[in-house]
Amino acid sequence: MSETPYGFDAAKLRAARSAAGASVPRIARQARVSERAVSLYLAGSRVPRPEVLPRLAAAVGVSPADLCTVEHERLVHLRVWSGRSRATMAEALGMAEETYRLLETTGRLGRAAARFQHHLDCWVLWKDWAAPVYGVTPERLAAATEASREYWPVLRAERFRRIREYDPEFADHLEQMLGEEP
């Protein structure tokens, strides 16, 4: 499962709960989680797993995106808001999990940029063939893909910073091997 933060906002869950007049036991029952888990979500001490978020949102009468705060929707957000783990999204898209991980992380489509649709006897662009899998419009998927592509250098720099903290010697080796700081 992805460790990538997807924007869950406990304050939004509290507000939705209040607006719906939903008790913790009712939310727990409808979301199929423990009352303790709901209490931790409400307190902001725990983030719901991707497959739990849609059930939690339904229990308080909102969409999964309504329980999150993000500056720019990326592919990871659309996946989590659809209630899928990385593995189940990869399967739904008909690709290997590692291939999907790279796509979601970097926003680079590679061979997924278009797919031949035999029943249409033509090639169909990523935004058109994958949008129904995510449950969004092609335009929203295209924007999320572009946002993922633009965010990749930030994510890459953060990962490199963590490597440098943990193992400076290995980070130096990476810099030499790549010819620049990753």
Secondary structure, DSSP 8 states (H G I E B T S, - for coil): ---S---B-HHHHHHHHHHHT--HHHHHHHHTS-HHHHHHHHHTS----TTTHHHHHHHTTS-GGGGB--SS--HHHHHHHTT--HHHHHHHHTS-HHHHHHHHHH---GGGGEEEETTTTEEEEHHHHHHHHHTS-HHHHHHHHHHHHHHHHHHHHHHHHHHHHH-HHHHHHHHHHHTS--
